[in-house]
Amino acid sequence: MTQQQHLDQTLPEQPDPSRVLRTASLPQWLVWALAGAALLLALILTLAGLHVALAVVISYLVFLAAWTAISITRLGRRKGINNLWTAIVVGAFLLALLPLISVLFTVITKGVQGIMIPGFFGSDMVGVTGLQDQAAARGDAPIIGGIQHALVGTLMITLVATIISVPIGLLTSIYLVEYSSKGVFSRAITFLVDVMTGIPSIVAGLFAAAMMMGFYQATGQSIQKATMGLTAAIALSVLMIPVVVRTTEEMLRVVPNELREASYALGVRKWRTIMQVVIPTAISGIASGVTLAIARVAGETAPILVTAGVAVQTNWNPFQNWMMTLPVFIYRQLTHPTAPSQPGPSELRAWGAALVLILIVMALNGIARFIAWKFAPKKSGR
């Protein structure tokens, strides 16, 4: 027997392609055609006088009925029901995505007009009066006034709050994961962190204001000095710390215990293992958690109103005098326009500040992703 004959006998018999069971399927263009027909139906119903939301709901239900009927007829009941639930899940995803797209579209379209105001980033509201806004609304003068003071206040207060919150939250998470023995003390810390996660922001602002007022009163100084950027940073840190603790704790628990045991087997001390093995492994999730905490407090308004006040001039010192932030600036421009009879210029400033606030959050997210990529443990190829 030749070698080729031996190989032919040992190889498994190949099935006949003509006898292979083929699974029934629908053409890919069918679902898009039905979706287009549903959109056309929604447009027709809207033009006929029906409310847009009701027209969309009716068209979506018609699409579901048609897609399910065709799927059951061509593919059978099991796959038809599967396609039905797939369409429902996709519809729910699009419904959840709709508010985000709407918010971004509205803020971008209106905010671009605001940031185009001359000197929008390099000037504050000192000297801006209602007469000037009225003249600008009539077209007799350009719109003046910008967000320099609010932008500086937001960055300074958020920076101080981050400096306070990140070390406390990180060290608390390290204790809970690496050092605690799951006793009463660690369970109490976990319980308090969970309670702080849902605390209203105004309560955090009242706490920080009361604490700083008590401090100045105890030292014999005026309690009016308690209204400053540092007080606002303390209030924001109360909101940031539980978020940092929970996210960092989860990331540290994801680190495999084998890495810790390998380090201990080499004689490395525990604190060095945490600093050089555990934290670098979890740095990606920790950076994301810190970014989430910053985004959680960057748009807060109530605690800033209570603790930092309202200012029209730029203040670079968070330890003295009132400070303005972007959320408070947006709130004041919309609720208390400079010219109540002509709120147009104030609305432009508010929408421009809203766009800048969104861009700041996006930039922080990008920085966190870069840090996570830069310091993530490298995978060695084989």
PEVEN-V447913 format. One record per pair of residues at least 24 apart in sequence whose ideal C-beta (glycine too) atoms are under 10 Angstrom apart, sorted by the first residue. I is the first residue (numbers start at 1). J is the second residue. If there is no record, write none. Layout:
# PEVEN-V447913
I,J
I,J
This chain:
# PEVEN-V447913
23,75
23,79
24,74
24,75
24,76
24,79
25,74
25,75
25,79
26,67
26,70
26,71
26,74
26,75
26,79
26,83
27,74
30,66
30,67
30,70
30,71
30,74
31,63
31,67
31,70
31,71
31,83
31,86
31,87
31,90
34,62
34,63
34,64
34,66
34,67
34,70
34,87
35,59
35,60
35,63
35,67
35,87
35,90
36,63
37,62
37,63
37,66
38,62
38,63
38,64
38,66
38,67
39,63
56,95
56,98
60,87
60,88
60,91
60,94
60,95
63,87
63,91
64,88
64,91
103,354
103,358
104,355
104,358
106,351
106,354
107,351
107,352
107,354
107,355
107,356
107,357
107,358
107,359
108,351
108,354
108,355
108,358
108,359
109,351
109,355
110,347
110,348
110,350
110,351
110,352
110,354
110,355
111,348
111,350
111,351
111,352
111,353
111,354
111,355
111,356
111,357
111,358
111,359
112,351
112,352
112,355
113,143
113,347
113,348
113,351
113,352
113,355
114,143
114,146
114,147
114,333
114,345
114,347
114,348
114,349
114,350
114,351
114,352
114,353
114,354
114,355
114,356
115,146
115,147
115,348
115,349
115,351
115,352
115,353
115,355
115,356
115,359
116,143
116,348
116,352
117,142
117,143
117,144
117,145
117,146
117,147
117,345
117,348
117,349
117,352
118,142
118,143
118,144
118,146
119,143
119,144
119,145
119,146
119,148
120,144
120,145
120,146
120,147
120,148
120,151
120,348
120,349
120,352
120,353
120,356
121,146
121,147
121,148
121,151
121,352
121,356
122,146
122,147
122,148
122,151
123,147
123,148
123,149
123,314
124,148
124,149
124,150
124,151
124,152
124,311
124,312
124,313
124,314
124,315
124,324
124,329
125,149
125,150
125,311
125,312
125,313
125,314
125,324
125,329
125,332
125,333
125,338
125,349
126,311
126,312
126,313
126,314
127,312
127,313
128,312
128,338
128,339
128,345
128,346
128,349
129,338
129,339
130,337
130,338
130,339
130,340
130,341
130,342
130,345
130,346
131,338
131,339
132,338
132,339
132,345
133,337
133,338
133,339
133,340
133,341
133,342
133,343
133,344
133,345
133,346
133,348
133,349
134,338
134,339
134,340
134,341
134,342
134,344
134,345
135,339
135,342
135,345
136,338
136,339
136,342
136,344
136,345
136,348
137,339
137,341
137,342
137,343
137,344
137,345
137,346
138,342
138,344
142,345
143,344
143,345
143,346
143,348
143,349
144,345
144,349
145,312
145,333
145,338
145,345
145,346
145,348
145,349
146,314
146,329
146,349
146,352
146,353
147,324
147,325
147,326
147,329
147,330
147,333
147,349
147,350
147,352
147,353
147,356
147,357
148,313
148,314
148,324
149,311
149,312
149,313
149,314
149,315
149,316
149,322
149,323
149,324
149,325
149,329
150,311
150,312
150,314
150,323
150,324
150,325
150,326
150,327
150,328
150,329
150,330
150,332
150,333
150,349
150,353
150,356
150,357
151,314
151,324
151,325
151,326
151,329
151,353
151,356
151,357
151,360
152,229
152,314
152,315
152,316
152,318
152,323
152,324
152,325
153,229
153,232
153,304
153,308
153,311
153,314
153,315
153,316
153,318
153,322
153,323
153,324
153,325
153,326
153,328
153,329
154,298
154,299
154,304
154,323
154,324
154,325
154,326
154,327
154,328
154,329
154,353
154,356
154,357
154,360
155,298
155,316
155,325
155,326
155,360
156,229
156,230
156,232
156,233
156,315
156,316
156,317
156,318
156,323
156,325
157,228
157,229
157,230
157,231
157,232
157,233
157,234
157,235
157,236
157,297
157,298
157,300
157,304
157,307
157,308
157,318
157,323
157,324
157,325
158,232
158,233
158,236
158,240
158,294
158,297
158,298
158,300
158,325
158,326
158,360
158,364
159,229
159,233
159,294
159,318
160,229
160,230
160,232
160,233
160,234
160,236
160,237
160,318
160,319
161,229
161,230
161,232
161,233
161,234
161,235
161,236
161,237
161,238
161,239
161,240
161,241
161,293
161,294
161,297
161,298
161,300
161,318
162,233
162,236
162,237
162,240
162,244
162,290
162,293
162,294
162,297
162,364
163,233
163,237
164,230
164,233
164,234
164,236
164,237
164,238
164,240
164,241
165,233
165,234
165,236
165,237
165,238
165,239
165,240
165,241
165,242
165,243
165,244
165,245
165,290
165,293
165,294
165,297
166,237
166,240
166,241
166,244
166,248
166,286
166,289
166,290
166,293
166,294
167,241
167,244
168,237
168,240
168,241
168,244
168,245
169,193
169,237
169,240
169,241
169,242
169,243
169,244
169,245
169,246
169,247
169,248
169,249
169,286
169,289
169,290
169,293
170,244
170,245
170,248
170,249
170,252
170,279
170,286
170,289
170,290
171,245
171,248
172,241
172,242
172,244
172,245
172,246
172,248
172,249
173,244
173,245
173,246
173,247
173,248
173,249
173,250
173,251
173,252
173,253
173,282
173,286
173,289
174,248
174,249
174,252
174,271
174,274
174,275
174,278
174,279
175,245
175,249
176,245
176,246
176,248
176,249
176,252
176,253
177,248
177,249
177,250
177,251
177,252
177,253
177,255
177,274
177,278
177,282
178,252
178,255
178,260
178,270
178,271
178,273
178,274
178,278
179,270
179,274
189,245
190,245
190,246
190,249
192,242
192,245
193,241
193,242
193,243
193,244
193,245
193,246
193,249
194,242
194,245
194,246
195,242
196,238
196,239
196,240
196,241
196,242
196,243
196,245
196,246
197,239
197,241
197,242
197,243
197,245
197,246
197,296
198,242
199,238
199,239
199,242
200,239
200,302
200,303
201,235
201,236
201,238
201,239
201,296
201,297
201,300
201,301
201,302
201,303
201,304
201,306
202,235
202,300
202,301
202,302
202,303
202,305
202,306
203,235
203,238
203,239
203,302
203,303
203,306
204,234
204,235
204,236
204,237
204,238
204,239
204,240
204,297
204,300
204,302
204,303
204,306
204,307
205,231
205,232
205,234
205,235
205,236
205,238
205,239
205,300
205,301
205,302
205,303
205,304
205,305
205,306
205,307
205,308
206,235
206,302
206,303
206,306
206,307
207,234
207,235
207,238
207,303
207,306
207,307
208,232
208,233
208,234
208,235
208,236
208,237
208,238
208,303
208,306
208,307
208,308
209,234
209,235
209,303
209,306
209,307
209,308
210,306
211,235
211,238
212,307
224,309
224,322
225,319
225,320
225,321
226,307
227,306
227,307
227,308
227,309
227,310
227,311
227,321
227,322
227,323
228,307
228,308
228,309
228,315
228,317
228,318
228,319
228,320
228,321
228,322
228,323
229,304
229,307
229,308
229,309
229,311
229,315
229,316
229,317
229,318
229,319
229,320
229,321
229,322
229,323
229,324
229,325
230,307
230,308
230,317
230,318
230,319
230,320
230,323
231,303
231,304
231,306
231,307
231,308
231,309
231,318
231,319
231,323
232,297
232,300
232,303
232,304
232,305
232,306
232,307
232,308
232,309
232,318
232,322
232,323
232,325
232,328
233,297
233,304
233,307
233,308
233,318
233,319
233,323
234,303
234,307
235,297
235,300
235,302
235,303
235,304
235,306
235,307
235,308
236,293
236,294
236,296
236,297
236,298
236,300
236,303
236,304
236,307
236,308
236,325
237,293
237,297
238,297
238,303
239,293
239,296
239,297
239,300
239,303
240,290
240,292
240,293
240,294
240,296
240,297
241,293
242,293
242,296
243,289
243,290
243,292
243,293
243,294
243,295
243,296
243,297
244,286
244,289
244,290
244,292
244,293
244,294
244,296
245,289
245,293
246,289
246,292
246,293
247,285
247,286
247,287
247,288
247,289
247,290
247,291
247,292
247,293
248,279
248,282
248,285
248,286
248,287
248,288
248,289
248,290
248,293
249,282
249,289
250,282
250,285
250,286
250,289
251,278
251,279
251,281
251,282
251,283
251,284
251,285
251,286
251,287
251,288
251,289
252,278
252,279
252,281
252,282
252,285
252,286
253,282
254,281
254,282
254,285
255,279
255,280
255,281
255,282
255,285
256,281
259,377
277,377
279,375
280,375
280,376
280,377
281,375
281,376
281,377
282,376
282,377
283,371
283,372
283,373
283,374
283,375
283,376
283,377
284,368
284,369
284,371
284,372
284,373
284,374
284,375
284,376
284,377
285,372
285,376
286,368
286,371
286,372
286,375
287,365
287,367
287,368
287,369
287,370
287,371
287,372
287,373
287,374
287,375
287,376
288,365
288,368
288,369
288,371
288,372
289,368
290,364
290,368
290,371
291,361
291,364
291,365
291,366
291,367
291,368
291,369
291,371
291,372
292,364
292,365
292,368
294,360
294,361
294,364
294,365
294,367
294,368
295,360
295,361
295,362
295,364
295,365
295,368
297,327
298,325
298,326
298,327
298,357
298,358
298,360
298,361
298,364
299,325
299,326
299,327
299,330
299,354
299,357
299,358
299,360
299,361
300,325
300,327
300,328
301,325
301,326
301,327
301,328
301,329
301,330
301,331
301,332
302,327
302,328
302,331
303,327
304,328
304,329
304,331
305,331
305,332
310,336
325,353
325,357
326,350
326,353
326,354
326,356
326,357
326,358
326,360
327,353
327,354
327,357
328,353
329,353
329,354
329,356
329,357
330,354
330,356
330,357
